[in-house]
Amino acid sequence: MQHNSESALSKYRLELAKEELEIAEMLLGAKKYLKALNSSYYAIFHATRALLALDTFDSKKHSGIISFFIRNYIKTGKLPEEFGKIIVKAEQIRNDSDYKDFYIVPAELAERQIEDARKFFDAIEGLIVGLA
């Protein structure tokens, strides 16, 4: 059983993730692929932070969040390796799309990442519910 404040923080972050996923899907529909990538990454990121709230872990750096997640959930087998690959790839794409000039986003890339974000969100939400 998790402490009430940890559960509340986890729930809040999961709602942020859900909202980012919904925004990503709307942006995809509007053919705003660059912004859709950004929102889909943040859906993954906030879902991860929602899970890590239950471990009372946080970091100011995205790399710290991702490293802790991989070390404690992927390497331990609590989640399949696929989810580690999803977050690492999404972060790299987000960095490229945010910081590289003339970054062109094909519709297929945005669609695939949003599908991955949905799968990631569903798995994290299921794990959180199982831990509550």
C-alpha positions as CSV (number, residue, x, y, z in Angstrom):
1,M,0.0,0.0,0.0
2,Q,1.4,3.4,-1.0
3,H,1.4,6.5,1.1
4,N,-1.5,8.8,0.3
5,S,0.7,11.7,-1.0
6,E,2.7,9.3,-3.3
7,S,-0.6,7.9,-4.7
8,A,-2.0,11.4,-5.3
9,L,1.2,12.5,-7.1
10,S,1.1,9.3,-9.2
11,K,-2.5,9.8,-10.1
12,Y,-1.8,13.5,-11.0
13,R,1.1,12.6,-13.2
14,L,-0.9,9.8,-14.9
15,E,-3.6,12.3,-15.7
16,L,-0.9,14.6,-17.3
17,A,0.3,11.7,-19.3
18,K,-3.3,10.9,-20.5
19,E,-3.8,14.5,-21.5
20,E,-0.6,14.6,-23.4
21,L,-1.6,11.4,-25.2
22,E,-5.0,12.9,-26.2
23,I,-3.2,16.1,-27.4
24,A,-0.8,14.0,-29.5
25,E,-3.7,12.2,-31.1
26,M,-5.4,15.5,-31.9
27,L,-2.2,17.0,-33.3
28,L,-1.8,13.9,-35.4
29,G,-5.3,14.4,-36.8
30,A,-4.4,18.0,-37.6
31,K,-1.2,16.8,-39.4
32,K,1.0,18.7,-36.9
33,Y,3.5,15.9,-36.7
34,L,6.3,17.7,-35.0
35,K,4.1,18.8,-32.1
36,A,2.5,15.3,-32.0
37,L,5.9,13.8,-31.4
38,N,6.6,16.2,-28.6
39,S,3.3,15.5,-26.9
40,S,3.6,11.7,-27.3
41,Y,7.0,11.8,-25.7
42,Y,5.6,13.8,-22.8
43,A,2.8,11.2,-22.4
44,I,5.5,8.5,-22.0
45,F,7.6,10.7,-19.7
46,H,4.7,11.7,-17.4
47,A,3.5,8.1,-17.2
48,T,7.0,7.1,-16.2
49,R,7.1,9.8,-13.5
50,A,3.7,8.6,-12.3
51,L,5.1,5.2,-11.7
52,L,8.3,6.5,-10.1
53,A,6.2,8.6,-7.7
54,L,5.3,5.3,-6.0
55,D,9.0,4.7,-5.5
56,T,9.4,8.3,-4.2
57,F,12.0,8.9,-6.9
58,D,12.3,12.0,-9.1
59,S,15.0,13.7,-11.0
60,K,15.4,17.1,-12.6
61,K,16.9,15.4,-15.6
62,H,15.0,13.3,-18.1
63,S,18.0,11.0,-18.3
64,G,17.8,10.4,-14.5
65,I,14.1,9.4,-14.8
66,I,14.8,7.1,-17.8
67,S,17.8,5.5,-16.1
68,F,16.0,4.8,-12.9
69,F,13.0,3.4,-14.9
70,I,15.2,1.1,-16.9
71,R,17.2,-0.1,-14.0
72,N,14.2,-0.7,-11.7
73,Y,11.5,-1.8,-14.1
74,I,13.1,-3.1,-17.3
75,K,16.3,-4.8,-16.0
76,T,14.3,-6.4,-13.2
77,G,11.7,-7.8,-15.6
78,K,8.8,-5.9,-14.1
79,L,8.1,-4.6,-17.6
80,P,9.2,-6.0,-21.0
81,E,12.3,-4.7,-22.6
82,E,10.2,-3.2,-25.3
83,F,9.1,-0.4,-22.9
84,G,12.7,0.6,-22.3
85,K,13.3,0.8,-26.0
86,I,10.1,2.9,-26.4
87,I,11.1,5.6,-23.9
88,V,14.7,5.8,-25.1
89,K,13.7,6.1,-28.7
90,A,11.0,8.7,-27.9
91,E,13.4,10.8,-26.0
92,Q,15.9,10.8,-28.8
93,I,13.3,11.7,-31.3
94,R,12.0,14.5,-29.0
95,N,15.6,15.9,-28.7
96,D,16.1,15.8,-32.4
97,S,12.7,17.3,-33.2
98,D,13.2,20.1,-30.6
99,Y,16.8,21.0,-31.3
100,K,17.7,20.1,-34.9
101,D,16.9,22.6,-37.6
102,F,14.8,21.5,-40.5
103,Y,13.7,18.3,-38.8
104,I,11.1,16.8,-41.0
105,V,8.6,14.4,-39.4
106,P,6.9,11.9,-41.6
107,A,3.3,11.0,-40.7
108,E,4.3,7.4,-40.2
109,L,6.9,8.3,-37.5
110,A,4.3,10.3,-35.6
111,E,1.7,7.6,-35.9
112,R,4.1,4.9,-34.8
113,Q,5.3,6.9,-31.8
114,I,1.7,7.7,-30.7
115,E,0.9,4.0,-31.0
116,D,3.9,3.2,-28.8
117,A,2.9,6.0,-26.3
118,R,-0.6,4.5,-26.0
119,K,0.9,1.0,-25.4
120,F,3.3,2.4,-22.9
121,F,0.6,4.4,-21.1
122,D,-1.7,1.4,-20.9
123,A,1.1,-0.8,-19.4
124,I,2.2,1.8,-16.9
125,E,-1.4,2.5,-15.9
126,G,-2.0,-1.2,-15.4
127,L,1.2,-1.6,-13.3
128,I,0.2,1.4,-11.1
129,V,-3.3,0.0,-10.5
130,G,-1.7,-3.4,-9.6
131,L,0.6,-1.7,-7.1
132,A,-2.1,0.4,-5.5
